[in-house]
Amino acid sequence: QVQLVESGGGLVQTGGSLRLSCTTSGSSNSNQFMAWYRQAPGKERELVASLRSGGRTNYADSVKGRFTISRDNAKNTVYLQMNSLKPEDTAVYYCNRNLQYYNTYLNWGQGTQVTVSS
């Protein structure tokens, strides 16, 4: 069973940067199209960034130009580089499949907390 392990979160000031990592156990070939999601307290989980076919990426409007998703197949790891962080980016960040390409999510990991202070 594939496990997702997110890391790299922390406390950062407004304008700072963080790089999140998501390592998947098992082969990356069966989970090529991954995405990052986030959930703030009292809010629904939202899609932040996703990997798409042909090397394309997609971003929520709120993070365009600030966040970059990428992957390293050799390491079975997906990254989210977050720059120019804002207090509204505060949330627990999770990785999982991009449901544009799959029928179901993998089991969710524990996520990684990102807190941006003003």
KAJOCOR-V252145 format. One record per pair of residues at least 4 apart in sequence whose C-alpha atoms are under 6 Angstrom apart, sorted by the first residue. I is the first residue (numbers start at 1). GAP is how many residues later the second one is. D is the distance in Angstrom with one decimal. If there is no record, write none. Layout:
# KAJOCOR-V252145
I_GAP_D, I_GAP_D
This chain:
# KAJOCOR-V252145
2_23_5.3, 3_21_5.7, 3_22_5.4, 4_19_5.8, 4_20_4.8, 4_105_5.0, 5_17_5.4, 5_18_5.3, 5_104_5.7, 6_15_5.6, 6_16_4.4, 6_105_5.4, 6_106_5.7, 7_13_5.8, 7_14_5.3, 7_105_5.5, 8_11_6.0, 8_12_4.5, 9_103_5.2, 9_104_5.2, 9_105_4.9, 10_104_5.1, 11_104_4.8, 11_105_5.9, 12_4_5.9, 12_104_5.0, 13_103_5.4, 13_104_4.8, 14_71_5.4, 14_72_5.1, 14_102_5.8, 14_103_5.8, 14_104_5.5, 15_69_4.1, 15_70_4.8, 16_68_5.5, 16_69_5.5, 17_65_5.4, 17_66_4.4, 18_64_5.2, 19_61_5.6, 19_62_4.4, 19_63_5.9, 20_59_5.5, 20_60_5.0, 21_57_5.8, 21_58_4.6, 22_55_5.3, 22_56_5.1, 23_53_5.7, 23_54_4.4, 24_52_5.6, 28_4_5.8, 28_48_5.5, 33_18_5.1, 33_19_5.8, 33_65_5.6, 34_16_6.0, 34_17_5.6, 34_62_5.7, 34_63_4.3, 34_64_4.9, 35_14_5.6, 35_15_4.0, 35_60_5.6, 35_61_5.5, 35_62_5.7, 35_63_5.1, 36_12_5.5, 36_13_5.3, 36_58_5.7, 36_59_4.4, 37_9_5.5, 37_10_4.4, 37_11_5.1, 37_56_5.7, 37_57_5.1, 37_58_5.9, 38_7_5.5, 38_8_5.5, 38_53_5.9, 38_54_5.4, 38_55_4.3, 38_56_5.9, 39_6_4.3, 39_52_5.3, 39_53_5.4, 40_51_4.2, 48_11_5.8, 48_12_5.1, 49_9_5.5, 49_10_4.4, 50_7_5.6, 50_8_5.2, 51_6_4.7, 52_4_5.0, 52_5_5.5, 59_5_5.7, 63_4_5.7, 66_17_5.1, 67_14_5.5, 67_15_4.5, 68_12_5.6, 68_13_5.0, 69_10_5.6, 69_11_4.6, 70_8_5.8, 70_9_5.2, 71_6_5.7, 71_7_4.2, 71_8_5.8, 72_5_5.4, 87_29_4.7, 87_30_5.8, 90_24_5.3, 90_25_4.6, 90_26_5.5, 91_23_5.5, 92_19_5.9, 92_20_5.4, 92_21_4.4, 93_18_5.3, 93_19_5.3, 94_17_4.6, 97_8_5.7
